[in-house]
Structures are given as structure tokens and as C-alpha cells.
Amino acid sequence: MSEGVEASVSPQVRETVDAVRRLCVGAEGHPVSVTQIASELGIDKSTASRRVGQAIKGGYLKNLEKERGVAAQVGLGDPLPEDIELLPPAEALGEGCCTVALESGGTDEGVSEPETTDEAAQKD
């Protein structure tokens, strides 16, 4: 969800940008190819190309090759944002309790289990 509202970057894009950073340091700041990125990540070239495209779209990488039809020369773009957690992980939520009520000072006293069909029929 945080990727959808652009509050975070996918782990794959983050991994790809980190790989480009490592490769550029080794290449003394020169741009690198998608083939080199694929090799660094241990993935096929088409997957690397897709990831690089996503990172370029987000501005985290740049294609420094200006000519169309020529292999991309990838360099670093804008810094990656910190990960932002929009929702707590499921493990952080207590089982069967209303965290909103508890966090606002309420209690879970007086909360009963829903009636079964038999119990509801007996009341009628």
C-alpha cells in the first residue's frame, strides 16, 4: 500500500539502486549497463531492465545515454526515501482486541462474543 501512495520504494527497486551504487563505485563513478546490473543481482537481463525502468521512473536512477536505440548507461539519480510504515504489521495487533479503543484509554471489558443462531432464536 505504501508503494501505491509513493510513501515507500519496493524492495526490488531498492536492491537495484543499491547494486548500481556498488557498481558505480567500482567503476569510479562511471555509468553501468543493464547487463552488469543483472549480473550483480544474479537475475536475467529482462528482469533487471524492468527494475531499472521502475527506478528511472521514480527518479532514483538515470539513463545517461541520450541516443535512442543504444544500450542504457545507468547512473544514480535522487536518493532513496526512508521506508515509511503506513500500517502496523499483523503481528503487532493483539488477537481479538480493539487496538483503537485500547490506545485511546478504553478497555475491552463489556465486549461479548456474538450470539449464536440458537441463542438468538431462544430470545425471540
N, C-alpha and C positions, 0 to 999 in steps of 0.2 A: 504494500500500500504506500509506503514512504517513497518508493521509486516512482509511483504513479503521480504523486504530487511534487515530485522532484526535490524531496527533502533528503534523499539519500541516493547513493550510486550502487548499482548491482555489484555483487562480489566478483563477477566475471570481468566487468569493466575495470573495477579497482585492481584486479590481478593483472590485467592487460596494461594498464597505465604503469603499474609498478615494474612490469617486465621491460617496458620501453625505457623507464628511468634507469634501470640496471644496464641495459644495452647501450644507452646513450653515454653513460659514464664510461663504459668500456671502450666506446668509440670516440672518446674525447669530445663529447657533445654533438657529434655529427648525427644526422637523422639515420634511421634504420628502416629496413624493408619489412613488409608483412611476413615474408619467408623467415627472416631472422626472429621475428616475434613468435611465429608459430613454433619454431624450433626451441626457443627459450621456454615456452609454455608447455611443450610436448603435445601440441594439438595440431590438427590439419590446417592447411593454409586457408581454406574457405571459412572455417570457424574463426580463425584469427582475423580474417578480413572483416567478418561480420562484427566481431568485438571492437576492432579498430574503428569501424564505421560508427558504432554507437558512441565510442569515446570521442570521436571527432564531432559528432552531432552535439554532444554535451559540452564541447569546448575543452576537454581535458587533454586531447591530443590534437595535433595539426598535421595536415598533409602539406609538406613544404615543396612538393613537386607541383609546379604550376601548369605543365603541359598535360593536356588530356591524352589518354591512351598510353601513358608512360607509367611504369610501376610507381606506387606511392613511396614517398620518402617521409617517414613518420617521425615527428619530434614532439616534445612536450608542449602542452597548452596551459590552461588555467589549473591551479592546484585543486585537488580533490577536496570536497567538503567533508567535514566530520560526519560520521553516521549519526542520524537522529532517530531515536526510537519513538514512534508515534503511539504505539500501543504496547502495553506490557506483555511479556511472553506469557503463554498459558500457565506455565509452572508458577508464576508469581501470584496468580489468582488462587485464593483459597477455595477448596472444594465445598460447594453448596452454600456459600455465603455471599451476601451482597456487599461488595467492597465499597461501593459508593456510600451506603449507609454507615458502614463501619468507619470509613475515613472521615466522615462528617460528624463523628461523635455518637452516632446511633448504635444500636445493638441489634443482634439477630433474635432477641427474645420476642416471643409472641408470634413468631413466624412458624406456621404449621405446614405440615405436608399436605398436598392437595388431597381432597377426599376421593375415595374410590367410587366407582359407579354404584356398588352395593350400598355403601354408606349414604350416598346422596339419595338413593331410592328409598331407604328406610326413613329418611327425614320427611319425605313427601307424603 
